[in-house]
Amino acid sequence: AQKITQTQPGMFVQEKEAVTLDCTYDTSDQSYGLFWYKQPSSGEMIFLIYQGSYDEQNATEGRYSLNFQKARKSANLVISASQLGDSAMYFCAMREGGGSGNTGKLIFGQGTTLQVKP
Amino acid sequence: EPEVTQTPSHQVTQMGQEVILRCVPISNHLYFYWYRQILGQKVEFLVSFYNNEISEKSEIFDDQFSVERPDGSNFTLKIRSTKLEDSAMYFCASSEGAGANVLTFGAGSRLTVL
């Protein structure tokens, strides 16, 4: 079963508009972390934002915010005021477990390609 | 800002040849990882390494793969006998810890097997 599901293979947004990229996850752990990474066409993986399972408030980093709905197991990324440079692939990822056996690995979703139109 | 560096950026090899991909993680990080991404697909976990040993590996990481931290700074991925399906982008990553700590990725090494 997929642990991380991104159901939108591709999205378009008009420059300066906001866009939401969906991510749902599946875990039986109580302690876990959710991450979003951006991958531009140049290929590198750029960390955007992190949300811990025990964090009561939604994470925000500049124009990025994470809409965390624990009961629904969703962790959607919201990008406000889209810019042309936001055009990229976006990956949602999860790290399970908080105990001593935690190896720290991330499990990634399939990714969503975002295109920002001028 | 500290970064993870990977070499080579691109390597072309013949099927059956050995390949070594090199990574220099961030100096105070303790956890090291290799991931791969076949073109246009998702990023797949290969292996995690902590305290000089493999802490977890995926099904992809079979006997053809090995990792080493030979000198306290480099972290290498070796593919003993490459196959066509090993063609992918290979990412090295490191993190300070295994909890909330962010994985910092290198720019990747693109491997093309002919």
HADDOCK unambig.tbl for C-alpha pairs under 7 A between the chains (distance, minus, plus):
assign (segid A and resid 33 and name CA) (segid B and resid 100 and name CA) 6.45 0.50 0.50
assign (segid A and resid 43 and name CA) (segid B and resid 107 and name CA) 6.82 0.50 0.50
assign (segid A and resid 44 and name CA) (segid B and resid 106 and name CA) 6.88 0.50 0.50
assign (segid A and resid 44 and name CA) (segid B and resid 107 and name CA) 4.60 0.50 0.50
assign (segid A and resid 44 and name CA) (segid B and resid 108 and name CA) 6.63 0.50 0.50
assign (segid A and resid 45 and name CA) (segid B and resid 105 and name CA) 5.95 0.50 0.50
assign (segid A and resid 52 and name CA) (segid B and resid 100 and name CA) 6.99 0.50 0.50
assign (segid A and resid 98 and name CA) (segid B and resid 99 and name CA) 5.96 0.50 0.50
assign (segid A and resid 102 and name CA) (segid B and resid 98 and name CA) 6.27 0.50 0.50
assign (segid A and resid 103 and name CA) (segid B and resid 48 and name CA) 6.67 0.50 0.50
assign (segid A and resid 103 and name CA) (segid B and resid 55 and name CA) 6.09 0.50 0.50
assign (segid A and resid 103 and name CA) (segid B and resid 56 and name CA) 6.58 0.50 0.50
assign (segid A and resid 103 and name CA) (segid B and resid 98 and name CA) 5.97 0.50 0.50
assign (segid A and resid 104 and name CA) (segid B and resid 98 and name CA) 3.98 0.50 0.50
assign (segid A and resid 104 and name CA) (segid B and resid 99 and name CA) 6.40 0.50 0.50
assign (segid A and resid 105 and name CA) (segid B and resid 48 and name CA) 6.69 0.50 0.50
assign (segid A and resid 107 and name CA) (segid B and resid 45 and name CA) 6.90 0.50 0.50
assign (segid A and resid 108 and name CA) (segid B and resid 42 and name CA) 6.79 0.50 0.50
assign (segid A and resid 108 and name CA) (segid B and resid 43 and name CA) 6.04 0.50 0.50
assign (segid A and resid 108 and name CA) (segid B and resid 44 and name CA) 6.99 0.50 0.50
assign (segid A and resid 109 and name CA) (segid B and resid 42 and name CA) 6.51 0.50 0.50
assign (segid A and resid 110 and name CA) (segid B and resid 41 and name CA) 6.68 0.50 0.50
assign (segid A and resid 110 and name CA) (segid B and resid 42 and name CA) 4.72 0.50 0.50
assign (segid A and resid 111 and name CA) (segid B and resid 42 and name CA) 6.42 0.50 0.50
